[in-house]
Amino acid sequence: MPEKKSTLTPVGKKIKQVRTEKKIPLERIANETGYAVDYLKEIEAGNAIPPVGALLQISRALEIDSGFLLREQEANLKDRVKQYTKRTDNYAYETLTPGAENKHLKAFRVSIDPMQEHKGVGYCHEGEEFNYVLSGEVEVVVGDHVNRLSAGESLHFNSGIQHQLRNVGDDAAELLVVIYGP
């Protein structure tokens, strides 16, 4: 039986399409997001998959609704609800606020494989972030401060400060992550 072709457009391709249509140079996106031009090129080429915070910053720099980069394009709602959208090899998220593209508050269920972290870039995006650990043990580094959280514990912080999330346990960790962006 032939494999069903995906109708999803890779996020990097969407970013490049909008950027080129609007004639926005990579240097401008780099200056507005703080990401290196080389990293942005890797995203557009599909060689790097950015975390949610980076997508929020890029969409702001492109002056587009972040939902355009985050929303699934599949017509089948049942598949969409079940699906976790992989953003790195060991980090996944599922939006819990579909239809909130034009809102300041967005919520995600984040899953991180055991003893893993998002590699490559730290998160940094304007606003605030709230993390609630549903299961597992995680470390959230905010600036130079290390926060270790277990199931049932939470952290609320200024997401404009560079931060990093990693699973420090032997089991998969799940979190509720709420991001507020002005």
Secondary structure as the mmCIF struct_conf table of DSSP 4:
data_model
#
loop_
_struct_conf.conf_type_id
_struct_conf.id
_struct_conf.beg_label_comp_id
_struct_conf.beg_label_asym_id
_struct_conf.beg_label_seq_id
_struct_conf.end_label_comp_id
_struct_conf.end_label_asym_id
_struct_conf.end_label_seq_id
HELX_LH_PP_P HELX_LH_PP_P1 PRO A 2 SER A 6
HELX_LH_PP_P HELX_LH_PP_P2 LEU A 8 PRO A 10
HELX_RH_AL_P HELX_RH_AL_P1 VAL A 11 GLU A 21
TURN_TY1_P TURN_TY1_P1 LYS A 22 LYS A 23
HELX_RH_AL_P HELX_RH_AL_P2 LEU A 26 THR A 33
HELX_RH_AL_P HELX_RH_AL_P3 VAL A 37 ALA A 45
TURN_TY1_P TURN_TY1_P2 GLY A 46 GLY A 46
BEND BEND1 ASN A 47 ASN A 47
HELX_RH_AL_P HELX_RH_AL_P4 VAL A 52 LEU A 62
TURN_TY1_P TURN_TY1_P3 GLU A 63 GLU A 63
BEND BEND2 ILE A 64 ILE A 64
TURN_TY1_P TURN_TY1_P4 SER A 66 SER A 66
HELX_RH_AL_P HELX_RH_AL_P5 GLY A 67 LEU A 70
BEND BEND3 ARG A 71 ARG A 71
BEND BEND4 ALA A 75 ALA A 75
HELX_RH_AL_P HELX_RH_AL_P6 LEU A 77 LYS A 82
STRN STRN1 THR A 85 LYS A 86
BEND BEND5 ARG A 87 ASN A 90
STRN STRN2 TYR A 91 THR A 95
BEND BEND6 LEU A 96 LEU A 96
TURN_TY1_P TURN_TY1_P5 PRO A 98 GLY A 99
TURN_TY1_P TURN_TY1_P6 GLU A 101 ASN A 102
BEND BEND7 LYS A 103 HIS A 104
STRN STRN3 LEU A 105 ILE A 112
TURN_TY1_P TURN_TY1_P7 PRO A 114 MET A 115
STRN STRN4 GLU A 117 GLU A 117
BEND BEND8 GLY A 120 GLY A 120
STRN STRN5 TYR A 123 TYR A 123
BEND BEND9 GLU A 126 GLY A 127
STRN STRN6 GLU A 128 SER A 135
BEND BEND10 GLY A 136 GLY A 136
STRN STRN7 GLU A 137 VAL A 142
TURN_TY1_P TURN_TY1_P8 GLY A 143 ASP A 144
STRN STRN8 HIS A 145 SER A 150
TURN_TY1_P TURN_TY1_P9 ALA A 151 GLY A 152
STRN STRN9 SER A 154 ASN A 158
TURN_TY1_P TURN_TY1_P10 SER A 159 GLY A 160
BEND BEND11 ILE A 161 ILE A 161
STRN STRN10 HIS A 163 ASN A 167
BEND BEND12 GLY A 169 ASP A 171
STRN STRN11 ALA A 173 TYR A 180
#
